[in-house]
Amino acid sequence: MEVQAIIFAVVGLVLGGSGAFFALRSKNSKDNSEAQKSADEILNKAKAEADDIRRRAQGDAKQIIREERQQLDQELERKKKGIADLERGLTKKEVALEQKTEDLQKQIEKTKVKEEEFVARVEALTEEKKKIIEKQEELSNKLTVISGLTKEEAKNQLMSQVAEESRVEAAKLVVRIEEEAREEAEKRAKRVVGIAIQRFAGEYVAEQTISTVALADDGIKGRLIGREGRNIRAFEQICGVDLIIDDTPGVVTISSFNVVRKEIARMTIERLMADGRIHPAKIEEFHDKSKAEVETRLRELGEKAQMEIGVHGIHPEILKLIGALNWRTSYTQNQYQHALEAAFICGNMAAELGLNVKQARRAALMHDIGKVLDASAEGSHAVIGADFAKKYGESPDIVHAIRAHHDDEKPESVLAHLVAASDALSGARPGARKALKESYVSRLTDIEKIVNSFEGVTKSYAISAGREIRVLVDNERLSDEQTIVLSRDIAKKIEQEMSYPGTIKVAVIRETRAVGIAK
């Protein structure tokens, strides 16, 4: 600012002088004095202005210098203050670091002390452990001497006790798990089975297997035997059965494991008696007619069963076997009616569970076809029936359900379980099957004999036609938990050693009696 003011003043003087110079030259001589005067005035005026400008410039310059100095002083003061703050912060950090160093040193010293104490403690515990081991050996030796048992014998006795306790605990766990599972499944299972049985109200007729043929008179027996026994030999050879002619008046007996052959033989004898001519040629003729009639009847019964349950596409050979069930009984229960009943029950349960109803009915209808196959086939009726169904194109699911309905194969599908359940429901319900008195008494005796063979059992009673066994046990020898194990062991042994229809419930009862006498 000051330099600019000086420059302006110099320029003003130069301009003023130049103006005066040119003004003097332009005037004539007579005006020189006036021009000189005017020039002096202009020059003085320019000098005065220049001085004034210089003074103002100097004042402005001093003001600027003062302001700049004040700003520098303020900045310097701030710098000093910041440096002082940094110094104070560093001092505090240094103090804190020294304090931490001291604390760490103290902690290290404490750790060393604890380590020394720990080492001493370990040594003391090691010494104490040695003393305890020595004491245990001493006590073990004393116990061996006192009890008269060796260490190995005592160990075995202890293990037996632990095993028994573990078995009891396992029984408790099994009971709890079963109760939880039963709470989850019992309501729905009862509902499904109940609805399935209620929805089926089929007529049940118990038919005895026909093994005798009534004769019009005993003279026909001699004609059936023929000269030197040729007729009876031809009859047995053609029909494939045994014809028993004894002293029983008015009847002859037909014996055969094949129910179809037995029925054909019965019809053949009736035709021979009606015709009156009995010789090998007529026997063969009437046998062929009876066989064709029976085969037609088998197909009709099979097709009728197929139609009743609402399925189709069953192979004709399987339909014949289903029809042949009409001449087969189990504990006097007609197996044809049993197959139909099982099919309807199985279908109803499948419907309640949202499964394929027709497939369930189809499997249940065929589950017992093995019972009417030739006796030369090896295996149980469930196995040979499943193989026959597989041979004639039934699906693997149905074949598996047939094979597994008596646990010949482990059930691995819901359908297999349903078929087994429907078979049990149809065969084991009250009144469905009857047993001979001798076999009934024998079965009850065998059940009670098996139950009484267990330790701790005082009495046993077979009730409900052998469907349930009540077992009374000695309450001083068995605990509540052990009765649970006992019930399972009894049921398992009955399953292994006996054959019976349906199921047998084993109820073990343990009670405590207190008797007081008033005098």
SETORTI-843718 format. One record per residue: x, y, z of N, C-alpha, C, O in turn. Coordinates in pm, whole numbers, plus 50000, padded with zeros to 5 digits. Layout:
// residues N
XYZXYZXYZXYZ...
// end
This chain:
// residues 519
500834988050000500005000050000500865012550000500595021849924501895013050082502765024750091503515026849961503635038349919504015016749896504745017849769503835022949661504225031249579502595017849660501645022449558501375037449574501305044649475501225042249698500955056649721502115065149673501915075949617503335060349694504505068149648504535068849499504795079349440504255057149435504255056849288503215066349233503485073549136502005066649294500945076049247501395090649262501095098949177502095093449369502535107549391503555111749288503505122949238504505102749254505535105849155504885107949020505205117448948503955098948986503255100348856502525113648852502515120348749501915117448962501185130348964502125142048941501785151148867503295142049002504255152948983504705153748839504825164548781504975141748781505445141648641504385147048550504665155048460503155142748572502075147548486501875162648504501685170148409501935166548631501735181048656502845189148591502575199748534504085184548598505205191748538505105191948389505385202148326504715181048331504565180248186503485189648140503615196448038502405190048215501325199048176501775213548180501455221648093502515216348281502965230348294503935233548183503925244648129504785223948149505755226348044505075228747912505415238147841504165220747881503475222647753502645235247753502485242047651502105238247870501315250747875502195262947853501755272447789503415263147902504315274547886504735275947742504895287147693504925264947674505395265647538504295270047446504545276347344503075266847482501995270547392501585285347402500905290547314501975291447502501615305647517502665314447450503815310747428502245324747425503165334547366503965341047477503705338747595504795347947447505755353647538505125362747638505595363947751504035369247597503485378747691502715371947800502415377647904502415359547771501675352647880502615344047964502135335748041503895345547952504845336948024504725338748172504865329148248504485350348213504435352548358503205346048419503265339948526502125347448350500895341148402500995325848399500545318748489501625321348288501795306848278502715301448388502505290648444503745309548416504665305448521503955304848653504165295848734503125314348673502385314848798501435303248811501305296948916500735300648697499785289648699500515276448719500055267448790501675275448654502455263148669502925261348811502955250248863503315272648875503755271449014502615266849103502785258849195501455272149074500295268249156499985253349139499735245949234500015249349010499725235148983500765226349050500435216049110502045230649039503115222749098502965222049248503135211449308502635233449308502465233349454501295224449495501325216849592500275225949416499085217749446499405202849434498985194749518500175199049327500555184949308501435180249421501305168949468502355189149467503215185149577502405182749703502635173349778501425192049723500595190549843499815177349838499725170149938499255174349721498515161749708499425149849727499065140049793500635150849668501585139849684501935137749830502015126449878502155149049902502475147650045501305141250120501465132650206500125146050083498935140550151498815125350124498545117550215499035121449996498965107149960500025099250036499765088150083501255105150046502335097950115502015095950262502305085550320501395106350322501065105250464500015094150486500115085950577499005094550397497975084150414498555070150392498215060750463499425069050293500035056150264500875051350382500845039650419501615060550441502435056650556501555052050672501875042350742500395059450692499475055350800498885041550775498795033250865498495039450648497925026150615498965015150634498665004250684500185018250592501235008050604501485004550752501654992850786501495014850838501725012150981500565003851038500784994851120499335006950994498174999451043498264984751002498004975751082498654982450875498804968650825499864961350904499694949650940500964968250931502054961851005501604958051145501924947351194500814967151211500324964151344499394951851343499494943051428498494951551242497574940251235498314927051212498024916851275499294927451118500054915251090500814910851214500924898851242501344920451289502084917051410501174910851514501534901151581499954916651527499004911051623498644896551586498564887851673498414894251455498074880651411499214870851438499004859451481500464875651412501634867151439501754864151587502094852951627501484874251669501554872051814500504861951860500774853151941499274863451805498214854051843498544839751800498344830151876499064838451677499434825151627500544819051712500514807151744501494827251746502594822551830502084818151966502554808252022501114825552020500554821952150499824808552143499924800252233499084806652031498394793952014499374782352003499164771752063500434784251927501454773851914502064770352049502254758652082502354780652126502944778252258501984770352347502374761052418500684774452339499694767552422499554752952380499444744152466499544750352248499454736452199500654728152243500504716652284501824734152235503034726952278502954723652426503364712952470502424733252503502284730952648501304719552675501524711152762500204719352599499224708552615499844695052582499634685252654500594694452472501264681952436502224677352544502314665452575502924686852600503864683352706503144677852828503614668352891502004683852862501234678752976500694664652948500734655953035500174662352821499674649052785500754638452790500534627352840501934641952739503034632352742503444629352884503814618052918503374639552965503744637353106502764627553172503174618453245501434629553146500434620453203500604606153153500534596653232500844604653022501034591352966502264584553025502264572553052503274592353045504494586853103504244581853244504734571353285503434589853319503104585753456502264572953455502514563753533501244572453364500404560653355501204548353315500984537453368502124550053222502944538853178503824533753292503994521653309504334542453366505144538253481504284530653582504734520853641503004535253601502114528453695501784514353646501774504853724501514513053514501224499953458502424490553470502274478653498503584496053449504794487953462504944482653604505324471153625504624491253700504694486953840503654476253870503944466353937502424478253817501364468253840501724454853777501514444353838502274455253655502664442953588503754435653664503744423453675504674443353717505744437253794505184430453919505624419553957504204437153983503574431154101502814418354064502874408454138502114418453949501364406753904502304395053876502004383653909503444398153815504424387653788504934381453918505114369353929505144389954016505594384754145504524375954210504834365554267503234380354202502154372254258502044358754185501844348354249502174359054050502104346653972503194336954012502974324854023504364342254034505464333654078505144327254213505444315554236504524335054300504174329654432503124318654417503224308154480502104321354333501044311254313501604298654247501204287554282502514300354153503124288854088503864280154189503784267854187504584286954278505284279354382504294272154473504524260754514503174279054504502164272654588501514260754515501244250354576501274262254384500654251554304501564239254299501114227954315502854241754276503814230554273503824223254406503854210954413503804231254513503794225054646502504217054668502524206354728501364222454616500084215554632500054202454554499564192354604500604202654430500664190554349501504179854417501144168154420502614184154473503454174454544502714168654664502824156754693501954177254733501204172454849500104162654807499894152454871499394166054696498344157254647498894143954598498284133454618500054144454533500694132054488501024123054606500804110954603501534129154707501854121554828500584115954892500554104554939499514124254894498244119854951497654108454869497084099054924497784109354733497284098754646497984085554674497354075054677499294086154695500044074054728499534067954857499384055854869499284076554954498784071555083497404065155067497124054755127496534071554984495184066054962495254052554893494554043254931496124051354789496274038554719496744027754816496254016554814497704031354898498184021754998497074017855094496954006155132496254027855134495144025055225494104016055158493574006855221493824018655029492874010454956493343995954946492563986654966494623994354916495163980754909495063973855044494753961955054495333981555148495243975855282493813971755314493573960855365492833980855283491433977655308490953966055222490193957555269491423965655095491043954755006491523941455061490803931455057492753941255110493283929055169492493924955292492213913155313492143934855375491363931755495489973926355458489493916755517489323933155356488003928455314488073914355256487183906155278489153911655181489323898255125489413887855235488823877055226490173891255339490323882055452489003880255526488623869155561488283891755550487043891255627485933884055550485253875455606485753887555420484643881955342484923868155286484003860855247486173864555283486523851655226486463851555075486493840755015486383863155010486323864354864487643869554812488283878054875488043864654698489213870154634488853883454569487683887154560489853890554524489613903354459488783901654333487903909854305489063891154256488323888754133486863885054161485953889354090486653877154267485293873354303484493885554350483333887254314485143893954432484463906254477484133915254358483073921454353485073915654262484843923854143483643918654064482803926454019483583905454047482463899453974481133901854045480113904653982481163900754179479953903054256479483917554242478293920254227480453926854246480103940954229479553943654090478593951154074480173937453988479693939353851478283933753834477473939553763478003922553898476663916853890475643926353950474543928253897476023932254065475113941754130474873953954043473753958754029475973959053984475843970653895475003967253773474193975353728475193955153718474403950953601472923950353635472073954553556472603945053755471213944253796470603958153812469473960653770471393967153875470903980853891470713987453755469733994553734471653985153663471543990953529470313985553457469623992753386470053972653477468883966653414467593972953465466663975453390467573975553596466393981953654466233996153599465124000253565467354003453590467294017053536466844016753390466064025253346467354006853316466934005553176465444002753167464764007853077464933994653259463493991753259462684004453285461654006653223463184012753378462494025453405462494034153280461484040253245463654034553212463744042653091462814037452983462164045252913462754024252969461854018252869460414021752898459644025052807460044021153027458664024453066458354038853030457284041852976459274047853060459014061953031458894064452881458014071752836459794058052804459734059852659458434054052603457804060052515458044042352654456804036252606455594044652641454664045952561455604050352760454474058852799454364071052709453274074952669455524077052678455494088652589455004084752451454184091752391455524073552399455094069152266453624065352265452904067952168453174058952374451774054752382450854066952385449804066952321451254077252459450434089252464450294095652326449264101352293451374094552246451344100552113450494092252016449764097751933450604078852026450024070251923448714063551960447944059651872448424062152091447284053952131445964059552081445124052052031445764072652092444484078452052444234076351903443154072051862445264079351822445054078051679444924063451637444114060251550445704054651700445614040451665444234034951698443644027751618443714038351817442384033751854441334038951757440414031851718441494051451719440514057451628440534050351493439484047151438441754047951439441864041551307441304027451311440514023651224441704019451413441234005751421439734005151447439023997251386439264013751537437834013951568436984017351449435984010651421437374027651377436604031651258436644020651153435634017751089437834014351135437964003851034437033992151064436393986850973436963987951193436113976551229434643980451222433823972551175434293992551267432893996951265432363997851123431193994751097433214002151030432764003650893432533990350824431823989750723433143979450877432923966150818432033958050910432383955451025430893954050860429953946050938429553933850856428363931350833430553926150810430283914650724429733902850802429983901450921428993894450733428433882550793429523871950808430323869850716429543865350921430563855250946429893841550961428963839851040430363832050885429843818450893431033809050912431953808950831431003801251018432083791751044431733778450979430713772351012432573773850885432313761350815433383751150852434583754150855432933739050880433873728250909434423722850778433733722550676435673718750782436253712350664435563698950641435483690550731435073696950518434353684450486435363673450459436143674450365435363663050541436273651850524435553638450518436203628150502434223638550531433463626050525432333627450424431833638450400431943616150365430833615950268429793605950319430113594350345428553610550333427473601650379427063592250266426943596250151426843579550302426453569450205424983565650224424453566050335424333561850112422933557750120422793544650198421853542950275423743535450177423763522850253425203517950257426043522250179425453508950347426823503950363427243494850250428423491650238426323490550167426693482150055427563489249953428323483049880427443502249951428243509949855429723509149891430563510749803430053506850016431453505950056432173494949981433293496849933431503483249970432123472249897432313475549751433323471849692431353482449691431483486149550432583496349530433273496349427432763505349629433863515049621435223508149629436193512449567435273497349709436533490149720436793482249591437923482049541435753475949538435893468549414436553455049433437033451649542436563447249322437163433949327438673435349350439393441749273439093428949458440503429049497441043443349514442243445849501440113452949545440523466649576440893475249457441553485549473440463471049334440873478849216440203492449210440823502149165438923493449255438223506349248438843516649344439063528149306439113512349467439673521849564441093526049524441473537549545441873516649466443213520349419443133530349304443883540149300442213527949210442043537049097441553550749146441993561249100440613550349243440083562949297441203571249361441313583249335442013565049445443083572349514444133577249415444683588149432444423569349312445413573249213444913584849128445663594249101443663584349085443113594848999442873607849077443223618649029442293606749196441923618749273443083624349356443063636049395444113615949384445243620749463444923622449609445513631049675444003614349662443623615049803443663600949861443823591049789443513600349994443373587350060441903585450095441283594050158441353573850054439963570650084439953560350196440433549150179439403564250310439393555550427437993549650442437023556850465437923536350428436653529350444436803519950563437533510050557436103523150672436223514950794434843510150838433893509950759434753506250964433503500851017432483511451055431373508051096432833524051043431883534751077430693533950984430863534450862429523532551037428353530350949427943543050873427893553950929427663541350745427053552050666427983562950616427513572650558429313561750637430213572350592431523566450544431933555650587432173573650454433573570950419434333583950440433763594850433435633582650466436443594550499437443597150388438103588050338437543610050350438513614350250439623621950323439343631450396440873617850301442003624150368442963629850264443443622850176443233643150278444203649650188444553663350244443703670150301445803667350228446213680750270445733691350171445633703150206445433687050050444993696449946443473697449950442773687749918442953709149991441503710650010440763709849878439613705449874441403714049768440743713449637440583698949593439523694849546441653691149609441543677049574440483670049659439753661449611440423673949787439443667849876438023670749829437173661849833437763683049784436423686749736436093679549606434963675049585437113678349515436873671149389436553656549417435663650749355437283650549512437033636549546435633634849605434943625149573435203644249688433853643449746432783643849636431843635849637432943653249542431963654249433432003641849344430963637649292433183636149325433293624049243432533612549306431813605349236432673610449438431933599749507430433601849496429673592449474429993614449512428563617149502428043613949362426953608449347428813617349258428403614249121428373599049097427473593949030429363592049153429393577549136428183571049203427563561949146427833575849325426663570249394425383573249317424493564849310425283585149260424073588749184423963580549056422863576849016425093577748992425073570148866424883555248893424213548348817425473550348999425353536249034426413527448974426623516349021427103532048871428163524148808429503528648863429913540048845430183519448931431463522948993432533513748937432573501848969433403519448854434553512248802435573522848757435203534548747436823519348731437873529248702437543539048591437903550748602436883534748487436563543848376435593554548422435783566348391434543550648497433583560448547434233569648652433943581548659435103563948733435793572248833436573583348762436503594948804437313580048657438083589948583437173600148516437453612148518436063595448457435123604448390434513614448487434493626448461434003609348602433363618248699434393627248770434073638248813435633622348781436693630648838436973642648749437103653848797437063640348618437323651448525436193661548528436423673648526434933656448533433803665648539433813673648670433583685648670434083666748779434113673548909435243683748915435083694648970436393680148857437543689248856437223701948778437523713048824436613700448660436233712148580435213720648654435283732948651434273714048720433263721548794433873729148912433523740648940434793722448981435443728949096436303740649051436283751249114437073738948942437903749848892437043761848851437413773348874435903758848789434973769648754434473776648880434383788948886434153768448982433673774049108434763782449176434473792849236436023777849167437133785349227437293798949160437443809149228437253799049027437373811748955436213821048990436413833049009435013815448998433853823749031433993829849170433713841649190434433821749267434623827049402435723837749405435593847949473436813835249330437893845049325437443858049261437753868949311436703856949149436193869049082435173876349169435113888649170434373868649243433403874849333434113882849443433723894049475435173876649498435933883849602436583896249544436583906849607437143895049424437763906449358436763917649335437083929449353435553913949295434513924049270434043930549400433813942649404433913922449505433403927849631434343938349691433883948349745435643936049681436573945649741436933957049646437613966549685436483956249521436663967349428438023968349364438493979449337438703957049338439983957349269439843949449140438823942949117440843950049056440793942948928442223939448887443193944348944442313930848785443613927548728444363916648802445553914748776443713909348895444393898348964444483886448869443513883248799445633879948865445863868748774444883857248804444593854548920444373850448699443413839448722443933828548815443143822848891445233825448811445763815148900445673819449047445413811349135445883832349071445733837349209444263837249249443943834349364443373840449155441943840149185441503826049223440643824449310442083815749158441743802049195442123799149340441363792849414443293803849380443723801549518442823808749616442493803449722442413821049581441493828349669440183820849682439623819949792439683815349571438453807449576438633794749658437713790449728439833788649649440093776249724440093778549874439893769049951440303790949918440243793850062438863790650120438733788950241437833789850034436493786850082436403772950146435513770450227437323763750110437333750250168438453748550271438833737450307438973759950316440043759350416439603766950540439043777850531439853761050657439513767750783440743768550871441683760750856440723777950963441763779351065441063781551198440443791951221441173771651286440433771951413438943774051385438263781751454438443767051283437063767251236436663780351169435493781951135437573789551150437243801951078437443799850929438533796050886436413802150850436503800650705437483810950650437323822950670438513806050579439583814850534439193823750417439803834250397438183819650341437683828450234437013840650295437273852050255436143838250393435503849550463436543857750540436433870050548437533850950597438603858050668439373867250574439703878550611439663862650452440403870850355439593883250318440133894350312438293881350292437443892950259437363902650376437463914850357437183897350496437073905950613438363913750636438323925650664439503906850625440793913650640440983924350533441533934950562440543921550410440683931350302439893944050331440403955050312438653942550378437843954350409438443962250527438513974450522438863955250630439443962050747440733969350707440953980750748441573962750629442833968850585442563981250498443233991450513441583980250409441233991850326440704003550409441024015050381439894000450510439364011150596440474018150673440464030450685441434010550725442554016650797443404025050702443864035850739443624020050580444384027750481443684040850448444334051150431442354040450439441604052650410441764062950522441904074850496441744058150647441914067350760443304073650762443474084850809444294066350710445674071450708446014078550578447134083350562445084079350485445334086250359446204078350263446904084250181446174064950270446974056450182446114050850069444924053750059446754042749984446064036849869445144025749918445624015249962443824027849912442854018449966442834005549884442833994649941442814006649752442733994649667443973985849683443863973649686445133992049694446343984249714446303976849848446723965349857445793983449952445693977150084444723965350080445033954650133443553967150017442593956050006443153944549925442953932849959443863947649819444443937249733445443928749810445413916549801446323935249885447343927849961446703919250069447103907750088445713924650140445063917050248444253905350192444183894850256443643906950075442873896150016443763884049984443333872649996444993886749944445883875949901446833871250010447673862549984446733876450131447783873750230447843859050272448903854650318446753851350259446743837350304446663827250190446313815650214446963831150065446843821749953447823810149967447603799549909448893812050043449853801250064449283789450139449843778450133448163791450209447563780450286446943769750198446763758450242446623773050072445973763149984446903758549874446473751449782448193762449881449143757449783449563743249821449323738749933450173736349727450563722549750451493721349870452373729749889451303711049949452093709350071453563706750042454393707650133453923703449919455323700749886456153713449883457383712749889455493725049875456223737749874456883739950009456283737350113458123744850007458883746750130458663760750186458533770450111458613761450318458453774450383457073776250442456183767950422456903787150517455613790150577454633794750470455033798050358453333795050505452333799050405452543813450361452193816850248453103822050448453353836050410454443836850303454333844650208455503828750318456623829050223456213823250088456453829349985455583811350089455233805149960454113812949892454043813349769453213819149970452183827649911452773839849844452343843849736453783845949910454443857749851455173853949722455123861249623455863842449723456573838049602455593835449487455883838749372454433829649519453423827149415452893840349358452723841649237452613850049445452123863049398453173870149313452833876449213454433868949352455513875049272455613868449136455843875149035455433855249133455513847849006454463852648908454713852948787453273856548958452183860648868451983875748864450873880548843453103883248886453123897348848452643907348951452403918948916452503903449077452093913349178453283922549210454443918649196452973934749254453993944949279454853941149399454403933549485456103946249407456983943149522456383947149656456613940349756455613958049661455013962249788454013951849838453993948649957453173946649748452183936649788452883923549825452493917049922453893919649749454633907349779455273908449918455233898949997455873919949947456493921850079455453921450191455713915850297454283927450168453223927350271452753913150299452513909650415452623904750194452213890750214453283883150292452973875650384454543885150254455633877750317455833881750463456233873450545455543894450497455853899650630454683899150727454823903750841453513893750688452353895150776452423885850898451633887250991453383876150896453623867851015455083868951059455613859751122455743880151026457123882951067458133873051009459213871451065457803866250897458823858550827459853867950764460983864050735459423880250743460303890750695459943903350773458763905950799460933911250811460673923050892459843933150812460253937150703458683937250864457863947250791458623960350773459143965950869458673965150650459413977350620458533987950554459053998050505457233985950552456333995650492455063996550574454743987450650454354007650559453084009350630452083998850583451293993750663452103995550453451183985550399451393972050468450423965350502452643968050490452913955250555452353954950697451793944950741452503966050769451963966750905450423966250902449813959850988449823972750805448353972650797447823958750766446803954550822448493951450677448053937950644448153928850767447243921150795449273929950840449443921850962448383925451065447843916651132448083938451078447083942751176445683938051138444923933551224445343938951010444013934550967443863919450983442783914551017444933911950957444893897450977444643894151123443843885351155445343901251214445153898751357443753902851403443133895851482443263914351353441943919051394440843909451349439883907051423440973903951229439943894751179440013881251248438983875151276441223876451277441363863051333441303862451484440903852251540441683873451553441793872851698440603878851770440543878451893439643884451697438503890251766437663879351832437643868151782436983882251941436203872052012435163865451921434413872251852435133852051922434143844651844434563841551703433863834051634435683847251657436083844951517436603830851498436343824551395437333825951595437923812651581437613804251703437423809351814437563791351682437323781951790438433771551790438983768151686438753766751906439783756451918439173744151981438203745052057439743732651950439293720552014439593720952162440543727452206438773713952239438923714252385440303709452427440933715352515440773698552363442063693052403443193703052376444053705352462443193708952256444253718452223444143731152307445153737252342442913734952340442713746752424443303744552563444053752852614442963733252624443493730252758445003728752754445703733352844445503722352649446953720452636447673733852625448733735752684447093743152547447733756152532447763763852663448773770052696446663763452738446633770452867447643764352963448313771553038447743751052962448703744353050450133748153015450953750653103450423748552884451783752152840452113766552879453233769452920451143775452866451383789452903451713790653052452693797053089450913784353136451143785053279452473778453317453153783053409452833767753246454103761153275455283770253244456243770953320455203777253132456273786653096456383797753199457483801453240455253803153240455263814453335455813809953470456603817253531455413798353517455843793653649457313789853653457873787953761457953788853537459383785453535460273797253573461463795453596459713809253579460513821053612460653822553763459733819253839461803827353805462093829253947461273840954002461163851453939460693838954120459913849454184458423848454159457653855454224457983839854065456553838254034455933828854138456443817754159454863833154201454173824754299452973817454237452783805554263452183824354157451023818354093450813824753957451273835853931450083817453869449743822953737448393817453695448043805953725447633825953624446293822053579446113826453435446283838153403445763817053348445433820353209443943823453202443123815053239443583835253155442193839453148441873844253008442753844952922440603847652985440123852852856440493843552741441023847752639440213830552761440473820452658441933820052618442253817652502442823822552713444243822152684444773834852621445943835352582443953845252611444403857952554445173866452656445843876052618445073862952784445743870752888446223861252997445543851453028447373863953053447933856153162448223865453279448963875153263447653862553396447903870353517448993863353598448893851453626450023870953635451183865353704451323872253839451453884453845451293864453948451503869854082452933866754125453393855454111453623876954178455033875254215455233878254362454403884654427456363873254415456733875554554457283889754568458293893054507456613898054648457023912054658458343913854731458953924454722458793903754805460073904954875461243901254785462383904954814460993894054679462083889854590462213898554465463283899554406461113904954426461133913254305460643927254338459703929054414461313937354278460893951254294459923954954182459693947054090459363967054192458443971554087459123971953951458533968153850460383976553949461093977353822461383963553766461333961453645461693953953855461983940453808460753933553751460883924753666459553937353796458343931453738458173935553592457633927853511458633947453559458563951853418459453943053331459043938553224460673940653380461593931853306461023917753296461123911353192460403912953405459843899453407458723897953303458653887753234457843908053292456743907153195457273905853053456713898552971458353913053024458933912352889459613898852865459513893252756460303893752967460963880752951459933869652930460143860652849458813870153005457763860052988457173860652848457013850352782456843872752801456263874352667457213869252560456803862852463458513872252578459493867852479459603852552476459703846752368459573846152593459683831552597458443824952538458543814752470457263830752564456033825352505456093826152353455693816852284456583837352301456713838952156457643828452096457383823151987458733825352167459733816152114459263801552121459613793752033458503797752223458223783752247456803779452211456513767452213455913788752177454523785052151454043790552018454583800251965453003783951965452333788651843450863790651878450223781551931450323802351850448963805751892448423816751801449203824651746447123817451785446533828251705446403841051787446183840451909446543852451722446333865151792447493868751884448653866051853447163874751997448173879452092447823874552232446673870952261448833874452319448663870852459449203882252545450363886152531448373887452632448763898352721449303892652851448663884252914450483897252891451113892553015451013903753119451593914553100450283901353227450103911253333450763906053461450303896353520451833912653503452553908753624452063917553739452053929753728451663911053849451063918253963451953916254086452253904954125452363927354145453143927054270452403935754371452143947454344452083929954486451353937654586451923935154724452523924754752451733945054811452163944054949450933943155038450053951655031450873932855120449723930855208450133932855353451163927755398449323940255424449533942255568448313936755641447183940655611448523927955735447433921255806447483925055953448513923556019446383929956002446263933056145445143924856207444123922456143445323920656328444333912156397443783919756518444533923756606442483921456521441823928056635441293917356730440593908256687441613918456857441163908756956440193915257054439703908557145
// end
